[in-house]
Amino acid sequence: MRVSILAAAVALIPPFSSGAAVAAFDGSQPIICATLEVLECEPGLRCEEETVDNVDAPQFLQVSVQEKTIVGNRSSGTPVNAKIELVHHAEQQMFLQGVEKKWGWSMAVNEASGKMTLTIHDDASSYVIFGACTPR
């Protein structure tokens, strides 16, 4: 009897498709991205591991493709409010790009897993931030 009830309950659960998982990170809904690893790179030198505090980067970024914004707070408390200027989708990735003051930036988010890479760069240095995103 228990097996029949369990089988009936499982049959009533809607199936999850890969499309449902992809939708969470395709820009159709806001996401929050957490910084997991930070590298600071300069020409002629190896990239150095850094901390969020040492480079004054936000630990969390709230990304809204619909509003074309990325917001957060640096470890110093200074707010970040970046405008998304370009959104592009390719090979199950969402690419976001923009410019803030003298810095260009580019973010890639895997539409299935939510894994994220963010680069922030100018002509003399670059920061590479690896992280993970979740629906907001």
Helices and strands as residue ranges (DSSP letters): H 2-12, H 18-23, E 31-41, E 48-50, H 52-55, E 58-64, E 69-74, E 79-83, E 86-90, E 93-100, E 103-110, E 115-121, E 126-135
